[in-house]
């Protein structure tokens, strides 16, 4: 069965020197098929799915200690690793310093 509510893990970064600053602007890394921007057309690739997007859904049911790969994913995004960024729909830091 499918749950009626969907908890999501959202990965964001900021260019602010002080991420705790209330004026810091946080920008979301958008995934190809994971729910996100409500103005975006839903992804339909049946019978296949994007594995990373699917794993993000299930990671929301558990803690990051049970999904250590999320920490590694965040590190690769901070390092702006091209192979990892190719798995995403958008990189809000493209052409800029990494978050």
C-alpha positions as CSV (number, residue, x, y, z in Angstrom):
1,X,0.0,0.0,0.0
2,X,1.0,3.6,-0.4
3,X,0.9,6.1,2.5
4,X,-1.6,9.0,2.4
5,X,1.1,11.4,3.5
6,X,4.6,11.7,2.1
7,X,7.5,12.8,4.1
8,X,10.4,14.1,2.0
9,X,14.1,14.5,2.5
10,X,15.1,17.9,0.9
11,X,18.8,18.7,0.2
12,X,19.6,22.3,0.2
13,X,22.8,24.5,0.2
14,X,23.7,28.1,0.8
15,X,26.4,30.4,-0.3
16,X,26.1,32.4,2.9
17,X,29.3,32.5,5.0
18,X,27.2,32.0,8.1
19,X,24.5,29.3,7.4
20,X,22.9,30.1,10.7
21,X,22.3,33.7,9.7
22,X,18.5,34.2,9.4
23,X,19.0,36.1,6.1
24,X,20.9,33.1,4.5
25,X,19.3,32.0,1.3
26,X,19.0,28.2,1.0
27,X,18.6,26.7,-2.4
28,X,17.2,23.3,-3.1
29,X,18.9,20.6,-5.2
30,X,16.1,19.4,-7.5
31,X,15.8,15.7,-8.4
32,X,14.7,14.4,-11.8
33,X,11.6,12.5,-10.6
34,X,11.3,13.2,-6.8
35,X,8.3,15.4,-5.9
36,X,9.5,19.0,-5.5
37,X,8.5,22.1,-7.5
38,X,4.7,22.2,-7.8
39,X,5.0,24.0,-11.1
40,X,7.0,21.2,-12.7
41,X,5.2,18.5,-14.7
42,X,5.3,15.1,-12.9
43,X,7.9,12.7,-14.1
44,X,6.4,9.6,-15.8
45,X,8.9,6.9,-16.8
46,X,6.9,3.7,-16.2
47,X,7.7,0.9,-15.7
48,X,11.1,2.3,-14.7
49,X,12.1,4.7,-11.9
50,X,15.1,6.8,-11.0
51,X,16.8,4.8,-8.3
52,X,18.2,7.8,-6.3
53,X,14.8,9.5,-6.3
54,X,13.2,6.3,-5.1
55,X,15.8,5.8,-2.4
56,X,15.2,9.4,-1.2
57,X,11.6,8.6,-0.7
58,X,12.4,5.6,1.5
59,X,15.1,7.4,3.4
60,X,12.4,9.8,4.7
61,X,10.9,6.9,6.7
62,X,14.1,6.4,8.6
63,X,17.0,8.3,10.2
64,X,20.2,9.3,8.5
65,X,22.0,6.8,10.6
66,X,20.0,4.1,8.8
67,X,20.8,5.7,5.5
68,X,24.5,6.7,5.7
69,X,24.6,7.0,1.9
70,X,22.8,10.4,2.3
71,X,25.8,11.8,4.1
72,X,28.1,10.7,1.3
73,X,25.6,12.1,-1.3
74,X,25.7,15.5,0.6
75,X,29.5,15.5,0.6
76,X,29.6,14.8,-3.1
77,X,27.1,17.7,-3.7
78,X,29.3,20.0,-1.6
79,X,32.3,19.0,-3.6
80,X,30.3,19.6,-6.8
81,X,31.2,16.2,-8.2
82,X,30.0,16.1,-11.8
83,X,29.0,12.4,-11.8
84,X,26.7,13.0,-8.8
85,X,25.3,16.2,-10.1
86,X,24.4,14.4,-13.3
87,X,21.8,12.4,-11.3
88,X,20.0,15.6,-10.4
89,X,17.6,17.7,-12.4
90,X,19.2,21.0,-11.3
91,X,22.2,22.3,-9.6
92,X,21.4,25.7,-8.0
93,X,25.2,26.4,-7.7
94,X,26.1,25.7,-11.4
95,X,28.7,28.3,-12.5
96,X,29.2,29.5,-8.9
97,X,31.3,28.6,-5.9
98,X,30.1,25.4,-4.2
99,X,27.7,25.7,-1.2
